[in-house]
Every structure is written in C-alpha cells, then in structure tokens.
Amino acid sequence: MAARFCGVLVLVAVFLSGLNASRPALNQELSNLFNELWRLDVNRMTPGTDYTISVQGRASFVSQGSHVVQDHATLPLFSNVNENKLKTTTTTSRFMKLLDNYERSTGMTEQVTTEEQTEINLFLDAVLQTEVMKRAHRYLVSKGQSSANLRLFKSQLKLIWFNLYRRQRNTGLDSCGFEHVFVGETRSGTEIIGFHNWIQFYLQEKNSYLDYKGYKARESDLPDQDDHVLNLQFSWHNLVKPVGSAFIGTSPEFEMALFTIVFLINTDRSTTVLVNIDQCQMELVVIRHGRSLGTAYPKLLSSNSRHVRQHAR
C-alpha cells in the first residue's frame, strides 16, 4: 500500500470535542509549500521498510490527570525500527543526542552545559544543510520573516526552539520549545504535556518508560501501518496522556520547518492553519511563549483523502 502522510497523534482533548467547530479556511499556499517539503524529506523513514507499527485497538476515554487507563494494545506501537538508519542519518543522530538534556518535570530549572550547547549547534548545523530547511528558509526570506544570512537564521531557529523560559511561575528557566514538543514534559506530577515526536516515543517505549494504550480516531478515519501521523493514548513514567499527536517516520527537520513557518507567519499568541498534506487534512497549531515556541502540534481532521472525496460530491 502506498505510504500515506496520515494518522497524527493529536494532543488536546479539543480534537474530540471541537471537530465540528468553526475552522480556518484552507491555506492553499502553505499546503503547496508543505507538500513540497514532504517531497524533499529524503530522511523520512519508509513504513514497512524502515519501521513497522501495530496500531491495535481503539483507546477508551480517559480524563486529563487520571492515572487509571484501560490498555487496548498489548503489544508496543513500534515492532521494528531501523536504528542503523537513525544513527547514520546526521540530523536524526544529532537529534537523539539532545533528548536526554532536559529535566522531565516543569518547575525544575534547566542547566545547559557547554557540551549540550555544542550538541544544539551541531544539530542546527545539520538541519540547515537539508533541502527541507533550505526551502523553508527561502520561503521565510521571501516573506520578510527571516534574514537571508544563514548565521542569523540559525540564531532565529535557536531562539524559537531552544531559548529557555519559565513554563511554571515562581521557578527558574524550566522549559523550551524543543523540550516541550520533541522530548515531552510532566506537570505537577499529574499530567504529560507536549511529547509530539515519534523517535522519542520509540526510544521511550523500547526502554519500557512508555506504554502505548491504543489509537484515537473517528470511525471513518481508522489508522493503519502506512499512516505517517497518528492520534494515540499512552502512559509515560506512570502518567497518562489521554490523547497525543505526532508525525510518524518524518525527519526532525521536516517537523521543525513546518512549525517554524507557522510560528513566523503570524504574531498572534495562538496560530492555527488548515492544510492538506499528501492524503490528509489537518490543522497545525502553534502557540507562542513570547519570542519562543510554547507548543506546536497537528490536529488531524481527515485521512485517506476523505476530505477530497467529500468535496467532490
């Protein structure tokens, strides 16, 4: 079956209750751009070849903050991942070195060592060399949102993704966009926040820190092994994420490029754009924390080109 850019792990309960609420109009310009980035993403993993997932059962409703959850997936989500490709692809290998640099709990001040700063710089250098981020950079320059100077663009990415700030009041600098979106955090010892990356999901699952509980989807949008986005439920360090969202198989540079563009095209605290990418229609949500990223996630609206078929009726 042809690989589909579908299935998304969507992070907020609003996904379930607000699907019929008013939505922004389709952003065709960004849809065209993001499909171009999708085609340029040569570091994307191929389902059935580089990894295999087992979506298993539909997860049941769990309220935020609850520690009680029924398991509808007896097996891990990832039954196989080509770790050699992860380790030999420059962006993903450097990305994985960043995942253990953060305190999991908000309220705990982050301490960034010289070695960790070097890891951040090496990761950004690798990302900037990809065709995905080069194309994103050209687009942002054309819109007057970024400097054509590569050094200044790197500094802009660093400010957006790695600048530390206070997520919790009356604490030290305890969070950043990269940690929240790609690594995941816990809050007040009761809930999981952020955590939207499939590589982190796989590694945490492999090390038995994470337990996949089942997928979340509407009746007409059942996921399968080829989906490149999933909505799912999981527990992590004994806390439960009722509904999560993440791309599956995509490269770090692809996700970073998408969310950076959405972040920079609007100065509102919260930005939502409706886009069609491959066979999926989704909202990309970005929330600011000053000049840095607070959170970013996809909200899947339809997969398997169902939105195309409905429009054709």
N, C-alpha and C positions, 0 to 999 in steps of 0.2 A: 504493500500500500504506500502511496506517495506520502512523504513526510509532511505533516501539517504544522503550521505555526498556530496551534490551538491549545487548548486546555488550560489555563492560567491558575495559579494558586491565589485566590483573592483574599485580601487581608482584613476587610472590615465586614461587620455584620450588615452594614448598609447594602452590601451586594445582594443580600437575600430580600431585604425589605423594600429597597428602593429601585428595583429594576424597572418599574413602570412609572417612576417619577420623571419629571421633565429632564431632558438631556440636551447637551450642546449639539449644534449641527455638526455633521461630518466635516472634518477638516481634511479636504482633499489634498491640499498642498503637503501637509505633514504625512498623510497616507502614502503619497507618491514617494516622498523622501525616505520614510521608514521602510518601505518595500525595497528601495534601492539599497539601504543599509543592510537589510535582510539578505539580499543577494550578494553583497560584499563580505558578509560574515563568514569568511573561509575557515575560521577557527571554531565554528559551530560544530557540535557533535551530531552524528547521524544516528537516529533511533534504529535499533535492531542491529547496528554495526558497532557503534562506539558505546552504546549503553542500552540496557533493557529495563523497562519499568513494568510493574504489575499494579494496576490501579485498584483491583479487587472490589470491595463493597462500598456502597454509599454511606457516608458518615451520618450519624444522627445529630440532632440539635444539642448544643452544649452552650450554656450561658457563660459570658465572659467572667473570668475569675473562678470558675468551677474547677475542681480537681477530679471530679468524677466523670468518666467518659467511657462509653462502650466501644470496644475495639471491633471494627468491621474489616480489618486487614490483618490476617495472621502472619503474613509474610512482609518483608521490607518492601518499600516502594521500588528501590533500585536493586535488582537482582544481579546486575553486572554493569560495570563502568570501565572503560579503557583508561586505566590510571596512567599507563605509559604515555598516552596522548596528552593527558592533563599535565604530566610532569615535563613533557618535551615541548609543549606549546608555550612560548615565552610569556604571553600575557596571563595564562591560567596558572603557570608555575609560580610566577611572581605574585599573582593574586592570592594564592593559597598561603604564601608566607605571611600575609597580612592578617589572616583570620584569627591568630592567637595573640594579637597585640592589644586586646581590649578587655576591660572589666565587664563581665556579663551584666551585672546589676547597675541600673541607673542610681545616681546618688553616690557612686564610688568614683572619686577623682581619677581621671586617666593620667598616667605618667608615660610620656613618649620619650623613648631612649634615642640616642644617636643612631643606633643600629636600625631602629624602627623608622626613623626619618629617612634613612638610606633606602630601606625597603619600599617606602611610599614613592620616593623619587624614581627608583628603578621601575616600579610598576607603571607609573605615569609615563615614563620614557617609552616603555614597550607599547602602551596603549596608543600613544601619539604616532607611533610608526605604522599602525594598522590602517588599511584603506577605509575601514569603517569610521575611525575617528578623524582621518584626514578629510573625508567627505562631510562629516558633521561640522568640522572646523570651517570649511569653505562656506557652508550654508550660514553659519553664525556670523562670519565675516561679512557676507553679502547682506545680512540683515542689520549690520551695525551693532551686533551684540557681543562680538569678540574682536580682539586685535589680530591682525594678520601675523604679528610677531609670535613665533612659536613659544618663546620663553614666557611671554605674557599670557598666552593661552594656557600654558601649563600651570602658571600661578593661579589663573582663574579657576581651573579644574580643582586645584589643591584647596582653594578657599571654599568652593562649593561642597566638596566631598570630604575633606579631611580636617577642616578647621574645627577645633574643639569648642564646645559651648555647654551651657547648663541646660539640661533637659528637665532637671528637677530643681526647684527653688532651694535657696539656702544651702547649696552644695558647691563643690568645686566644679571644674570643667569635666563633665562626665559623659559626653556623647559627641558624635559627629554623624554626618550623613552616611558615610561609608559603613560605619559600625551598625547603624540602625537598619539600613536597607540590606546589606550583604552579609552581615555577621549575626544580627539579632541581639535583642536585649531583653532583660526582665525588669519588671517594675513592681516595687513594694512587695516582692516575694510572692505575688499572686497571679501575675499575668505575663505573657510573652508579647513583646511589641516589636515591630519590624520583622526581620527574618524573611527575606524575599529572594534568596539565592539558592539555586539547585545544587551547586557544588558544595556549599556549606551544609545543605540538607543531607547530601550523600555522605559526606565525611562524618557528620554527627551521628547519622544512622549507622554507619559502619562501625563506629566506636561505642555503640549502644547508649549514647546520650539522648537519642531521639527515637520515638516510636510512631510510625505512620499509622493513623487510625482509619483512613478511608478518604475517598474523594467527595467533593461538594460540587454538585451541578444540577441544573434544571433537567427535567425529564427528557427534553428534546436535545440536550447537549451532553450526552454521555461520553466521557473521555475514553481514549484507547491508547495503545502503546506508542503510537506515532505522534501524539499531541505534543506540541512544543510550549504549551502553557497549561498549568493545572491549578484548580482550586482544591485545597485539601485541608485536612484536620490532622493535628499531630500533638504529641506531648514532647517536652524538652526539659530535661532536668526536673522532672516530676510536675511541671506546669503544663497547662493545656492551651493550645491555640485553636479556638473554635472554628475559624475559617482563615486560611492563609493564602497567599498568592505568590507565584514565582514563574518565571520562564524556565523551560526545561531544555537543556542542551545548548543554549545560546552562550556566546562568549561574554566575558566581563565588559569588553569594550563596546559591544552592541548595546547592552543594557545601560551602561554609563552614557553612551552617546544619546540614546533616546531620552533619558530623563534629564540630561544636561540641556538639551534643546528645549524641552517643555519648561524647564526651570527658567531659562533665559528669555523666552518669548513673551513672558508676562510678569509683571511686578506684583500682582495680587498675592496675598498670603497663600491662597489655595488656587491652583490651576487644574482644570480638567479638560482634556481634549479627547474628542471621539475620532478614532482612526480605524481603518481597515488595513490589516497586515496579513498577507497571504490569504488564508481562508477564514480568518477570524475578525470579528468586530469587537473592539474593546475601548474602554476609557482608560487613559493614562492619567493618574492623579499625582500631582506634585505639591507638597506643602513646604513652605519656606520656614526657615528659622533665621530671620534676619537676612544676611547675605549668603547664608549657607543653606544646605538642604536639610529639612526636618524629616521628611519621609517621601517615598515615591513607590508607587505600586500600580499594577494593572488591574482593571476590573473587567473581566470577560463578560460580554453581552451575548455573543452568539458564536458558535463554532461550526465547522463543516459547511461553511458558506450558506448557512441557513438564512442569514440576513440578505444575501444576494437573491436567493430563490423567492423570499417573501417580497422583495422589491419588484421582482419580475412579474408578479401575479397581476 
